[in-house]
Amino acid sequence: MRVGIISVYVDYHRRGRKNRAALQPQIGPLIGGLLPADIEIEYINEAWRAPDWERHYDLLFISSMHSDFDRARQISHYWRRRGARTVYGGAFASSYPRLCQPYFDAIAVGDPEGTVPRIYQDFRAGRLEPLYAAAEYQADAVPPPRFDLVAGQAPHALCFEATRGCPFQCEFCVLTGLGTRHHTRPLASVLRDIRHGQTLLQDRVPRHHLRIVGFCDNNIGGDLNYLRRLCDVLTPLRLQWYGAATFNVISNPELVSVLARSGCRALFVGLESFNAATIRDMCKHQNVTRKVRAALDNCRSHGIVIISGLMISPLVDDLGYLLDIPRHLRESGLHVPTFICFESPIPGTPHFHRLARRHPSPFLPGALLRDFTGYTLVVRPAHAPVDKFIDTYRAVVRSVYSARNRARKLADDLPRFLRRGLWFPALADAVDVILNDPQPLAGRTLVAGSDLAPPESVPLTDRDFVSEAERRRIIEPWRVTDESGNVLDAWLGAAPVFASRKAERNEVEVSAAAPAAVSAT
């Protein structure tokens, strides 16, 4: 009995490179912990390594980002043709279960804790169902993750959740589309998982890695009182830890001091924009642009490196703001963000539905699902022609990610950490600055419907298809808008999964039963 777990990865920059600096997906160790300990489990994080296409699986769990679904369904078809039963879960499966169902043997909606054990039991009994909807999340019932499944596939294997979800309602966020919720796990369970991981990984990773913990929470600061208590229990362990939090966390000087004392050394924080109008349009009210410099300086003075990215809003930002981004970055002290991308209305999010209701449609014609990465423009700019907007974006990215600018950032950051002997934030900063290069390839249009196709492939052959119609259904990229830029009806049926705890199952059933009036292909 062999179970496979694949986290699908497609290089958004279309270079075909792996992204080993990215935060390790937690789904592999989490699913592994939900399965029996006596079965063979293999986890493939595609951001780190490619699947072994000669491998046989009896049951295969697959998850992906929305924009990577073309590859996810091709992977499923490949292994289904070779005898495996496949299961698809994650945010896209939860938002659009009806669209996903034809390509997998089962769809998991909601939290894996409420679906994976039932899926495995039914698979063993030969009665796998097409749809599984999770019941209410039970924070105290999460088992210890199988960290050993990640060893060798990530810089730091000891990475897991202390919380789940986020209480904020940023319009562009997939979490908001699923339904706003935030859960905290018992502190005793968090400590148990750290000790369990250190024991499990003792002979599998370098010894100093056992003192590094990653929290892959959507927002570890979603409950500030819980975060303080978490820091209190982490402090005696003398760990170095990293995670992701919202701006209100790092703009609180007292809380930053607590974080530093507990061993926090790196945080990803979504600054998103220096344009206050854009922040308002995103409904990202926890961000205060005038406080960015003070917050970043305070974090660095406490030995915490802040890693962040920027999003450009085609509907709010004009060319003047784009050209001003390098100045804003210098004045903020961030200098070089992890990325500068477009705000992308991901299907199923409030941002997507708001734009889909507009007449005329602001979407560009022929937009494909794979275009909704943030690195391909899918919305017509409101203040400039498409070509001028793209040219200005390219120029800004070239300026920000120049070798000189990268050196300036490291010269500003690294001495602050190294003279205090804080190697971890210095290393995290250097890796982020050196490895991340979002400068577009010369051959890319960066425009929906005409941008370069992903270079990743699945080794499907003619024998894998019973007809030309099936080949097209599996291989052809999914469309989101038609030739006029109108959103296809199939994408308008997404319903929140976590709109209310009481109605959770009802919402899932309504979403799953909603007819898809127009094919996404």
Protein Blocks (a to p, Z undefined) as FASTA:
>chain_A
ZZddddddddfklnopacfkbccdfklmmmmmmpcfkbccddddfklbccdfkbccfbdc
ddddfklmmmmmmmmmmmmmnopacddedjklmmmmmlmmmmpfbdcehjfklmmmmmmm
mmmnopacfbdcdddddfklcccddfklmgopafblbgcdfbecjfbfcfklmklmnopc
dddddfklmmmmmmmmmmmmmmmccfklmmpccdfbfblmlpmklmmmmmmmmmmnopac
dddddfklmmmmklmmmmmmnopabdcddekpacfklmmmnopakbcfklmmmmmmmmmm
nopacdddddddfklmcfklmmmmmmmmmmnonopafbdcdddddehiaklmmmmmpccd
fbdehiafklmnopacfbdcfkbcfklmmmmmmmmmmmmmgmklmmmmmmmmmmmmmmno
paklmmmmmmmmmmpccbccfkbgoighiaccdfbdcdddfklpcbfklmmmmmpccdfb
dfkopacfklmmpccfklpfklmmmmmmmmmmpccfbafZZ
